[in-house]
């Protein structure tokens, strides 16, 4: 397993981290907790020691499952627990809230659900424009000095927001979306983080399963699965993205004797400025290809071919904007 260093985290983190959004159940058609625990244990067995969760994932349920899995396995000091803060729940809705009061309330709930007395990496889930970034930073700095968190991170932050935040508290990591289909971070966030010594945990490596190779036109999404409203999964875009995946699958097999999944994750890891790629899973078998991701790299010719395939197939691209909560305190659904 390749590893990366994250400021203020005492152990190296695996460059593939386990994303646990789907383990929360909500917006993913439910979840099997026992299966989720086995998946976390399988990840640890494979050398994946960074587990990323959030209170927004199933309104705390994902944190509870992660806490149970780590407690049952033991060796807490060998696991990098990363969770988030700054989304206030009201009923079944969430609102951005980066106030000191909100942060100090959430930390206690997260510690209890995770069954731990410290969090390795505590990340602001979404910036709250109604609260000065400096207030949020001061609150997290206080938690760090109290020993309740080790490292401070941000998620979905702009460069301007990070500059203001960093004037008050150190930023160990940033978490932007990044995959073959959602590449906005390539142009700004990744270079800035690289140049400023900020680690990155990029989320959505498989683009909600699109790049897993397991989805086709007949795939049905059940219950409250967010992909029923994700623009990438709606016609006519869905067919364009599936054609891109089919062509990338052929290329990956012919060039590297690997799957499109391995190609997609390797592409993320090979981007300059990427420290960790988060890989979402909720069954142990979904982690089986991890070995195919390690120990090789894409060359310039492969990168150019991938770009050409995307340009030819995805004629109407769309980003991950649908997941972003509104800036004002309006009801929203949980997002990555």
Phi, psi and omega per residue, in radians:
X1 nan 2.227 3.030
X2 -1.245 2.593 -3.105
X3 -2.258 2.828 3.116
X4 -2.426 2.671 3.081
X5 -1.712 2.397 3.073
X6 -2.104 2.212 -3.101
X7 -0.875 2.365 3.071
X8 1.245 0.025 3.002
X9 -1.742 2.081 -2.937
X10 -1.277 -0.271 3.137
X11 -2.076 2.612 3.083
X12 -1.081 2.505 3.126
X13 -1.737 2.478 3.056
X14 -1.094 2.472 -3.102
X15 -1.293 -0.246 2.900
X16 -1.878 2.141 3.101
X17 -1.908 2.634 -3.141
X18 -1.514 2.067 3.043
X19 -1.556 2.370 -2.984
X20 -2.119 0.399 3.132
X21 -0.998 -0.857 -3.070
X22 -1.122 -0.443 3.135
X23 -1.175 -0.281 3.062
X24 -1.277 -0.312 3.086
X25 1.523 -0.925 -3.062
X26 -1.121 2.298 -3.095
X27 1.307 0.114 3.083
X28 -2.258 0.376 3.092
X29 1.244 0.449 3.138
X30 1.570 3.039 -3.126
X31 -2.690 2.678 3.079
X32 -1.780 1.900 -3.039
X33 -1.079 -0.738 -3.139
X34 -1.096 -0.694 3.096
X35 -1.154 -0.672 3.109
X36 -1.084 -0.749 3.117
X37 -1.091 -0.751 3.104
X38 -1.095 -0.602 3.118
X39 -1.157 -0.750 3.102
X40 -1.099 -0.742 3.099
X41 -1.113 -0.679 3.101
X42 -1.116 -0.692 3.105
X43 -1.070 -0.791 3.127
X44 -1.087 -0.688 3.117
X45 -1.107 -0.527 -3.119
X46 -1.493 -0.003 3.136
X47 1.654 0.091 3.066
X48 -1.456 1.856 -3.067
X49 -1.875 -0.080 3.088
X50 -1.756 2.134 3.130
X51 -2.071 2.134 -3.071
X52 -1.905 2.226 -3.132
X53 -2.460 -2.976 3.140
X54 -2.980 2.603 3.057
X55 -1.040 -0.485 -3.113
X56 -1.212 -0.319 -3.099
X57 -1.408 1.672 -3.101
X58 1.282 0.459 3.132
X59 0.915 0.851 3.088
X60 1.730 -0.233 -3.047
X61 -1.173 -0.682 3.109
X62 -1.043 -0.759 3.100
X63 -1.041 -0.717 3.136
X64 -1.083 -0.726 3.141
X65 -1.163 -0.758 3.102
X66 -1.075 -0.793 3.119
X67 -1.028 -0.746 3.111
X68 -1.099 -0.787 -3.086
X69 -1.113 -0.761 -3.119
X70 -1.202 -0.685 3.124
X71 -1.115 -0.711 -3.128
X72 -1.202 -0.588 3.141
X73 -1.366 -0.605 -3.050
X74 1.396 -2.962 3.128
X75 1.002 0.811 -3.136
X76 -0.933 -0.605 -3.063
X77 -1.253 -0.101 3.096
X78 -1.764 0.066 -3.102
X79 -1.992 2.361 3.039
X80 -1.699 1.793 3.119
X81 -1.554 2.109 3.103
X82 -2.079 2.172 3.051
X83 -2.356 -3.000 -2.968
X84 -2.369 3.039 -3.061
X85 -2.688 2.738 2.974
X86 1.888 0.269 2.993
X87 -2.134 2.082 -3.083
X88 -1.597 2.299 3.131
X89 -1.620 2.329 2.972
X90 -2.334 1.827 -3.027
X91 1.154 -2.196 3.092
X92 -1.816 0.454 3.109
X93 -2.128 2.716 3.097
X94 -2.166 2.587 3.128
X95 -2.317 2.542 3.048
X96 -1.164 2.337 3.113
X97 -2.709 1.806 -3.136
X98 -1.844 0.404 -3.116
X99 -1.276 2.767 3.125
X100 -1.022 -0.758 -3.114
X101 -1.039 -0.794 -3.139
X102 -1.079 -0.760 -3.100
X103 -1.124 -0.741 -3.123
X104 -1.245 -0.453 3.037
X105 -1.299 -0.759 -3.065
X106 -1.181 -0.644 -3.065
X107 -1.054 -0.692 -3.120
X108 -1.180 -0.673 3.116
X109 -1.159 -0.731 -3.126
X110 -1.171 -0.736 3.102
X111 -1.032 -0.730 -3.127
X112 -1.176 -0.784 -3.132
X113 -1.156 -0.623 -3.123
X114 -1.460 -0.086 3.105
X115 0.982 0.837 -3.116
X116 -2.509 2.867 3.095
X117 -1.867 0.088 3.042
X118 -2.703 2.690 3.079
X119 -2.014 2.289 -3.073
X120 -1.199 -0.768 -3.099
X121 -2.404 2.000 -3.089
X122 -1.934 2.045 -2.983
X123 -2.015 2.391 3.011
X124 -1.275 2.085 -2.968
X125 -1.142 -0.841 3.087
X126 -2.472 2.504 3.072
X127 -1.143 2.504 3.122
X128 -1.939 1.754 -3.085
X129 -1.121 -0.297 3.137
X130 -1.431 -0.210 3.117
X131 -2.034 2.263 3.109
X132 -0.954 2.335 3.130
X133 -1.011 -0.527 -3.142
X134 -1.132 -0.617 3.105
X135 -1.142 -0.777 3.105
X136 -1.069 -0.768 -3.123
X137 -1.104 -0.742 -3.136
X138 -1.102 -0.682 3.137
X139 -1.111 -0.761 3.141
X140 -1.209 -0.611 3.091
X141 -1.109 -0.665 3.095
X142 -1.127 -0.736 3.101
X143 -1.112 -0.642 3.111
X144 -1.145 -0.776 3.139
X145 -1.167 -0.468 3.096
X146 -1.407 -0.132 3.121
X147 1.475 0.121 -3.137
X148 -1.404 -0.413 3.033
X149 -2.332 2.664 3.140
X150 -1.714 -0.815 -3.088
X151 -2.218 2.627 -3.109
X152 -1.905 2.281 3.111
X153 -2.289 2.895 3.043
X154 -2.262 2.766 -3.124
X155 -2.393 2.370 3.123
X156 1.104 0.448 -3.136
X157 -1.560 2.540 2.980
X158 -1.383 2.935 3.093
X159 -1.108 -0.760 3.138
X160 -1.024 -0.735 3.127
X161 -1.134 -0.691 3.137
X162 -1.182 -0.648 3.114
X163 -1.085 -0.788 3.120
X164 -1.127 -0.770 -3.129
X165 -1.082 -0.768 -3.045
X166 -1.234 -0.281 3.065
X167 -1.224 -0.288 -3.112
X168 -1.919 -0.749 -3.071
X169 -2.410 2.585 -3.141
X170 -1.199 2.430 3.049
X171 -1.806 2.007 3.114
X172 -1.443 -0.574 -3.058
X173 -2.651 2.757 3.000
X174 -2.225 2.591 -3.117
X175 -2.206 1.666 3.044
X176 -1.768 2.804 2.988
X177 -1.285 2.521 3.086
X178 -2.817 2.154 2.964
X179 -2.779 3.113 -3.088
X180 -1.003 -0.467 -3.104
X181 -1.723 -0.267 -3.076
X182 -2.281 1.620 -2.883
X183 -2.081 0.321 -3.070
X184 -1.014 -0.598 -3.077
X185 -1.158 -0.333 3.137
X186 -0.993 -0.661 -2.973
X187 -1.475 -0.358 -3.064
X188 -2.405 -1.026 -3.011
X189 -1.099 -0.845 -3.092
X190 -1.100 -0.830 3.108
X191 -1.066 -0.700 -3.136
X192 -1.117 -0.790 -3.139
X193 -1.100 -0.739 3.123
X194 -1.052 -0.786 -3.079
X195 -1.271 -0.355 -3.067
X196 -1.942 0.229 3.061
X197 1.192 0.497 3.124
X198 -1.797 2.142 3.094
X199 -1.203 2.753 3.083
X200 -2.191 2.418 2.955
X201 -2.001 1.775 -3.087
X202 -1.526 2.372 -3.101
X203 -1.893 2.771 3.102
X204 1.406 0.564 -3.070
X205 -0.967 -0.576 -3.113
X206 -1.810 0.147 3.054
X207 0.899 1.074 3.137
X208 0.946 0.595 3.080
X209 1.614 -0.203 -3.128
X210 -0.976 -0.694 -3.064
X211 -1.611 0.200 3.093
X212 -1.389 -0.361 -3.056
X213 1.445 0.029 -3.071
X214 -1.766 0.019 -3.083
X215 -1.950 2.367 3.033
X216 -2.427 -2.992 -3.071
X217 -1.087 -0.401 -3.096
X218 -1.575 -0.094 -3.110
X219 -1.135 2.245 3.123
X220 -1.912 2.322 3.120
X221 -1.784 2.239 -2.959
X222 -1.741 2.742 2.981
X223 0.991 -2.216 -3.047
X224 -1.660 0.331 -3.106
X225 -0.929 2.157 -3.054
X226 -1.114 -0.344 -3.128
X227 -1.202 -0.207 3.044
X228 -1.201 -0.319 3.112
X229 -2.123 -0.033 3.104
X230 -1.176 2.188 -3.095
X231 -1.013 -0.496 3.136
X232 -1.182 -0.414 -3.075
X233 -1.722 0.205 -3.138
X234 -1.934 2.549 3.089
X235 -1.206 2.603 0.029
X236 -1.535 -0.062 -3.058
X237 -1.106 -0.651 -3.050
X238 -0.945 -0.794 -3.131
X239 -1.116 -0.617 3.128
X240 -1.145 -0.805 -3.137
X241 -1.158 -0.670 3.125
X242 -1.150 -0.652 3.089
X243 -1.124 -0.700 3.084
X244 -1.053 -0.755 -3.139
X245 -1.109 -0.744 3.133
X246 -1.072 -0.742 -3.140
X247 -1.217 -0.644 3.098
X248 -1.214 -0.582 3.072
X249 -1.084 -0.806 3.125
X250 -1.076 -0.747 3.134
X251 -1.093 -0.793 -3.126
X252 -1.079 -0.702 3.136
X253 -1.186 -0.802 -3.069
X254 -1.223 -0.703 -3.028
X255 -1.501 -0.685 -2.991
X256 -2.165 -0.061 -3.051
X257 0.977 0.678 3.111
X258 -2.286 2.979 -3.113
X259 -1.490 2.903 3.057
X260 -1.112 -0.547 3.082
X261 -1.053 -0.847 3.135
X262 -1.097 -0.695 3.113
X263 -1.081 -0.770 -3.094
X264 -1.125 -0.778 -3.126
X265 -1.225 -0.698 3.104
X266 -1.092 -0.664 3.105
X267 -1.020 -0.771 3.124
X268 -1.095 -0.855 -3.085
X269 -1.103 -0.482 -3.117
X270 -1.471 -0.075 3.117
X271 -1.276 2.331 3.114
X272 -1.048 2.208 3.136
X273 1.734 -0.130 3.129
X274 -1.534 2.184 3.073
X275 -1.659 -0.845 -3.055
X276 -2.378 2.404 2.991
X277 -1.854 2.175 3.122
X278 -1.495 2.275 -3.057
X279 -2.090 1.950 -3.124
X280 -1.405 2.387 3.106
X281 -2.684 2.707 3.023
X282 -2.433 0.149 2.992
X283 -2.382 2.513 -3.127
X284 -0.982 -0.667 -3.082
X285 -1.132 -0.397 3.122
X286 -1.215 -0.266 3.108
X287 -1.677 -0.058 -3.072
X288 -0.981 -0.610 -3.099
X289 -1.315 0.085 -3.038
X290 -0.980 -0.636 -3.129
X291 -1.107 -0.508 -3.134
X292 -1.308 -0.185 -3.115
X293 -1.573 -0.485 -3.018
X294 -1.525 2.629 2.912
X295 1.472 0.275 3.083
X296 -2.657 2.979 -3.107
X297 -2.526 2.717 3.046
X298 -1.429 2.439 3.062
X299 -1.678 3.078 -3.074
X300 -1.100 -0.632 3.128
X301 -1.122 -0.724 3.119
X302 -1.141 -0.729 3.123
X303 -1.064 -0.750 -3.132
X304 -1.126 -0.684 3.121
X305 -1.130 -0.760 3.122
X306 -1.040 -0.788 3.141
X307 -1.079 -0.676 3.138
X308 -1.158 -0.734 3.108
X309 -1.036 -0.796 -3.121
X310 -1.129 -0.705 -3.134
X311 -1.135 -0.600 -3.096
X312 -1.407 -0.486 -3.005
X313 -1.805 -0.746 -3.072
X314 -1.646 1.549 -3.051
X315 -1.468 -0.300 -3.115
X316 -2.295 1.139 -3.037
X317 -1.176 2.675 3.077
X318 -2.472 2.525 -3.109
X319 -1.541 -2.900 -3.115
X320 -1.606 0.355 -3.008
X321 -1.042 -0.452 -3.088
X322 -1.082 -0.363 -3.110
X323 -1.460 -0.251 -3.034
X324 -1.299 2.296 3.050
X325 -1.234 2.695 3.112
X326 -1.169 2.691 -3.111
X327 -1.294 -0.491 3.072
X328 -1.561 2.907 -3.029
X329 -1.436 1.270 3.082
X330 -1.936 2.720 -3.108
X331 -1.089 2.501 3.123
X332 -2.569 2.922 3.041
X333 -1.757 2.754 -3.134
X334 -1.027 2.577 3.131
X335 -2.399 2.841 -3.081
X336 -1.216 nan nan
